[in-house]
Structures are given as structure tokens and as C-alpha cells.
Amino acid sequence: MNVRRRRYGADFRDGALSDLSSFAIQVDPETDRQAWGATARLAGRHRLTLYDDAAYLELALRRGLPLATLDRDLRAAAGGERESSIAGNVNLSHFPQRTREVGHPANDSAVR
């Protein structure tokens, strides 16, 4: 979709997909069980979409994983959850802060 909208070119997309293929990506068996509970609460609390943004955040919180995103709203929600009880005993200090990568196509188009 971002190629179609000319946010970045096909070469960038193809390179990113190639990079992703080098990771040992695993499906989390618990995500679907959280959808109507913790994930729905996160979506409502932070005005996130349930099907991706809130699901990514719930997974990162539950598993104590860093969250890599260029989405400002999702980063803000992750930062807001640092003090939330939904994270339980998970250390969220490694979540990314609100920063902007200058020159990244996704950020450049979002600033327009």
C-alpha cells in the first residue's frame, strides 16, 4: 500500500521484506486468546486498532519484548503503559521513546 501511495519505492519494500526473511519469526499462540481481553482494553484505552496496533502492544507487554514501530500513536501508547498495571512485572524501560528518524520515508511522508 505504501508503494502505491508513493511513500517509498518498490526497492525499499523489497529490501525490507528480504531483511525480515532473515529473522526467525514465530507465531505467538496466546495472541488470539488475548484479543477480547487485554488487547481490546489496550485498543480502547489508547484509541488503537484492535487487529494490529493493540495486538502488537499486548504481545510486547506480555512477553517483555521491545516494540519496534514508526507509528507515533503506538509509541505513545507503549510509553503510557510503562506505569500501567496491565504490564504486571514486565520491565518496559527498553520500549522505544518518541523519536523521529530523519530521512526515513515513513517519517518524511507523515510530516507533510
Secondary structure by P-SEA (a helix, b strand, c coil): cccccccccaaaaaaaaaaaaacccccccccccccccaaaaaaaacccccccaaaaaaaaaaaccccccccaaaaaaaaaacccccccccccccccccccccccaaaaaaac
